[in-house]
């Protein structure tokens, strides 16, 4: 029995399948450790990997990410490109902010494939920064602001990021 106001039939059937799958594993191997039990059935695993995980998409192999984004910004300038909480940027806004920062990065000496550290919490600014580094030709080195200062210093030195 289950509360039909809280659960729908398909959810209960899926949960029932999980319980039966766990019981089968225990019956087949009574010494199995709890952390070795699989909750997801083989059928669900196949669906996750083969159906939901099939995210392949055709895209032009001869264009850079920046060029593809520029094209999208030109095609849909007023459409939301990135959302973070209640904030958002349109493709045009993101492109403009990234271009402005990319020019600054190039003026600071960023060259192709040069590592550039980006120390920022998840935010719209993080996306602008990553995209700007790519537009400037650099390679971004993500650094968690929560890391201790010694760890941040090591990452910057180890990556060769000068900026």
Secondary structure, DSSP 8 states (H G I E B T S, - for coil): ---TTT--HHHHHHHHHHHHHHHHHHHH-TT--GGG---S-HHHHHIIIIIIT-------TTS-HHHHHHHHHHHSTTSEEEEETTEEEEHHHHHHHHHHHHHHHHHTT--TT-EEEEE--SSHHHHHHHHHHHHHT-EEEEE-TTS-HHHHHHHHHHHT---
